Amino acid sequence: MSNAPDERLHPQLHLNSYGTYLRRRFGSRISKVNVDAGFTCPNRDGSKGTGGCIYCNNVSFSPRETLSAVPLEEQMAAGMAYHRSRLGSEKFIIYFQKYTNTYGSAELLSALYRRVLDHPDVIGISVGTRPDSLSDEALDLLTDIARTKYVCLELGLQSMDDAILNRINRGHTLDDFIGAATRAAGRNFDICAHLIHGFPGESAAEFLKTVPLMAELPIDSLKLHQLHAVEGTELAELYHRGEFTPVTLEAYITTVADFLELLPPRIAIQRLYGSAPLEICVAPRWGLKNNQMWYAIVNELTRRGSWQGCRSVGA
Ligand code: SF4
């Protein structure tokens, strides 16, 4: 175990939280505001695959419904007002979250990204996408925006095991992810990787092998959550047929704490939990709020007397 926690770690949280990272970098509280810019997904429309990932909420996934009904400016205003009053945030990152937010022409992407950046309180954008939907033009656009604004590219990997990626109908491989992360590196913007733990047939030990991969790649931050089934998904059907057993809460907390102990302190943690509205959440139904899961994991690190990177496998 390394002797002392890295200075990037929050002293009470025992980890390098993304909120702390943003405050350190920008000097004030920054909130992310989600918007739906009306994108769809190539893993649904047939260009990369059909049917979508087995955990993707198909009920809400139709081209008609993905056309955002509410103008971006209204979505931003509502989100910013919420974070201003709840957290006292002064500046914002607009998060293009829903579906595949680089799936469009460079002209369309430029118009959408730059439209939200026009707001004086918006310091940057976060763009969620698939590793196989990242054109050179999109990368060049993000590079250009990053000259004056904060940019975070969020790449979904979910699992490093191609057999699992195949089973969950992800429609891309580990090599696609490595290729995308490598192409996006060195462009002066952050790269965030999305991971999920608890896939059928995946042990904790197998999941922990993801840490060295993250340490080797130019990954700046991570989002991790448990696999959970929501209504309208193939995963929910598997659960109802007894073919998907969710990870237990205790096992999840233990594995995430192990994961964090191995993870280099340079990688900031954006998320450790996924939640869904109870009315559509099928399993597991832990009923925790985001901060309750966060503190459950922090308490586990505290109980162990450990911290992010205390058994780090990389710099
Ligand atoms: S890549 Fe994302 S949006 Fe597309 S099917 Fe999978 S989970 Fe759904």
Residues whose N, C-alpha, C, O or C-beta is under 5 A from the ligand:
A	BS01	SF4	C41 N43 G52 C53 C56 Y99
